[in-house]
Amino acid sequence: MSREKRLQPVLKLAQGKVDEAARALGYLNQKIEQEEATKGLLKNYESEYLQLMRGGDQPGRRMDVQAVMRYQLFIQRLESAQIQQNEQITLLLQQKEKVTEHWIKTRARAQAVSSVMDAARKEQEWLDARQEQKQTDEYTTSRFARRS
């Protein structure tokens, strides 16, 4: 069995790890987008409720103390949720950085195995060509020897 063929399972395994890392990276990118969208929604809710608390559509409208307190409590909850959302996004970005590094390393390993396989294939081709040339030379020499 040639060296190239012996390395095929190694390449397949390395490529599988690259694919796995790429899937993880894709998942994290999707998750970050979702979390960013949620962050935007929270910010919009906060803006809407602040506008309502200030009177918004109804100038001159008066709110009782309890309604103001409820709005303030809700705004505080929204701000807290935004802080948590920012922390979640930061954690996901850190994970993405690690997964990206892992993907780069696994891809480099797969490329190295592929390069070794290419070198082994070229070496085998060279050996095969050399063997063929040797056989041709021997055939020609023996044929020439028989004629003489």
Secondary structure, 3 states (H helix, E strand, C coil): CCHHHHHHHHHHHHHHHHHHHHHHHHHHHHHHHHHHHHHHHHHHHHHHHHHHHCCCCCCCCCCCHHHHHHHHHHHHHHHHHHHHHHHHHHHHHHHHHHHHHHHHHHHHHHHHHHHHHHHHHHHHHHHHHHHHHHHHHHHHHHHHHHHC
